[in-house]
Amino acid sequence: MSHPVRDVPITGAPIRLGQFLKLAGLAEDGAHAKDLIEAEEVTVNGETETRRGRQLTEGDVVAVGGEQGRVTTG
């Protein structure tokens, strides 16, 4: 059973996936974010994402394991 989606407010969209993982607390730091992405453990809107520089916009849902965060602005 997955956890509920948590809204993560950002200032100014878009935001890169690696940055969002850190901001949302899904990764400890940039190196951890890179490792998670390279291990194909990160999904964006239900699809595996392997690009750390993937641009996220409002409403995108990022998941690592059972943890999920939704990009929100404002």
Secondary structure per residue as TSV (DSSP state, phi and psi in degrees):
chain	resnum	aa	ss	phi	psi
A	1	M	-	360.0	128.8
A	2	S	-	-87.2	159.0
A	3	H	-	-76.6	158.6
A	4	P	-	-64.7	155.2
A	5	V	E	-73.9	129.4
A	6	R	E	-103.1	128.6
A	7	D	E	-73.4	131.8
A	8	V	E	-121.4	105.3
A	9	P	E	-72.1	137.8
A	10	I	E	-122.8	157.0
A	11	T	S	-105.0	113.1
A	12	G	S	79.7	110.0
A	13	A	S	-97.9	155.2
A	14	P	-	-82.4	171.3
A	15	I	E	-130.2	144.6
A	16	R	E	-77.6	149.3
A	17	L	H	-54.9	-46.3
A	18	G	H	-58.5	-41.2
A	19	Q	H	-67.0	-41.7
A	20	F	H	-64.4	-39.8
A	21	L	H	-57.8	-41.5
A	22	K	H	-69.0	-47.0
A	23	L	H	-60.1	-39.4
A	24	A	T	-80.6	-7.2
A	25	G	T	77.9	16.7
A	26	L	S	-85.0	-17.6
A	27	A	S	-135.1	146.0
A	28	E	S	-71.4	-37.9
A	29	D	S	-160.1	-175.6
A	30	G	H	-62.0	-39.2
A	31	A	H	-65.7	-40.7
A	32	H	H	-64.8	-42.0
A	33	A	H	-59.5	-45.6
A	34	K	H	-60.6	-44.0
A	35	D	H	-62.1	-43.7
A	36	L	H	-61.7	-43.9
A	37	I	H	-66.7	-45.0
A	38	E	H	-65.1	-30.0
A	39	A	T	-82.5	4.3
A	40	E	T	57.8	39.9
A	41	E	-	-100.4	1.9
A	42	V	E	-111.5	133.7
A	43	T	E	-120.3	148.2
A	44	V	E	-122.3	118.9
A	45	N	T	53.7	39.2
A	46	G	T	85.8	-2.3
A	47	E	E	-115.8	136.7
A	48	T	E	-58.8	133.6
A	49	E	-	-121.7	128.7
A	50	T	-	-114.7	6.4
A	51	R	-	-106.1	113.8
A	52	R	T	-64.2	-29.7
A	53	G	T	-87.2	7.0
A	54	R	-	-52.5	129.0
A	55	Q	E	-83.4	125.4
A	56	L	E	-104.7	143.5
A	57	T	-	-125.7	172.5
A	58	E	T	-52.7	132.5
A	59	G	T	97.4	-16.9
A	60	D	-	-64.4	138.8
A	61	V	E	-112.4	122.6
A	62	V	E	-108.6	132.9
A	63	A	E	-128.9	140.8
A	64	V	E	-135.1	115.7
A	65	G	T	61.7	-131.0
A	66	G	T	-91.3	-6.8
A	67	E	E	-83.3	136.6
A	68	Q	E	-134.2	141.3
A	69	G	E	-133.6	138.8
A	70	R	E	-109.7	132.8
A	71	V	E	-71.3	124.0
A	72	T	E	-131.3	147.7
A	73	T	E	-115.5	138.1
A	74	G	-	88.0	360.0
